[in-house]
Amino acid sequence: MTKADIVNEIARTTGIEKANVLDTIEKFMEVVKDSLANGENVYLRGFGSFIVKTRSEKVARNISKNTTIVIPEHKIPAFKPAKVFMEDVK
């Protein structure tokens, strides 16, 4: 399902104009992105959590040059679904 499909489904079921639904979804994604960029997690009860995970430093190999490189500790965004969400998907 794409963002356009989500907009169409929400507009169809609620009767809200597609442009308003699209603006709302875009703003939601912007708020989540900005929160994660600032190190704040986003919790949506019954749905899941958008969290920032820290990957530890590790050693990797560049096979083509046969050298080792160190990948520094870094942060990545992640989604952890709620238990209710997981049960519905199963």
N, C-alpha and C positions, 0 to 999 in steps of 0.2 A: 504494500500500500504506500502510495506517495503522499507528499504534503497536499497536492491538489486533490487527491482522493479523500483525504481527511477533511479538507475544507468543504468539498461537495457533500459529504455525508453529514457533517455538522449543520451546514446550511439547510439541507433537505429535512433533517429531523427537528430542527429548532425553528425554522422559518426566518432566521436572521440572514441578512444579505451576505453573499460570498465575500465581498470586499471587507466587511466588518469582521467576519470570521478570520479571514487571512491576516488582517492587521493584528487581531488578538493573538493568533498563533505565532506570528512573527515577533511580537513584543514578548510573549512568554519565552520563546527560545532565546531572545536577547537577554532577558533577565537571568535565565538559568546560566547562560554562557558567562555573563559578567560576574555573577556570584561565584562560579567555579574559578574564574580567573583571579578573583580576590581571595581565594582559599576558603570560601564559605560553601558548605554543603547545602543542598536543597532537598527537603523532605516532603513528600506528598503521601499522606496517610492513605493506606489502601491501594496505592499504586506502586511506589518505590522511592528510592533515593538516588539523586545525582550526587556523586561524591568525588573527591579528589584523592587519588591514591598516589603514594610515593613509591617509585621503583628504586631499589637500592643500586649502588654502583656495581658494575660487573665488567669482567674482561671478555672481550669478543675477538674473533679472528677475521681478518680480511683475507679470504682464501686466495684471491687473485694476486695479491702482493706478498702473501705468506708472512703477514705481520700481525701482531696483536695490538689491539687498541683498548683503551679504557672508556667505557660508556659511563659518564657521571650520573649521580643520583638525579632523578627528574620526576616530575609530577605528571600524571595522566588523568583525564576525566573517565569516570566509570558510572555504570548504572547498576543498582542493586534492587531487584524487584521485591515487592512486599510478599509475605507469605500468602495472602489472599490472591494476589496476582498469580503467583506460581501455581496455586491450587486450581485456578480457573483455566490455566493453560494446559495443565496435565490432562 
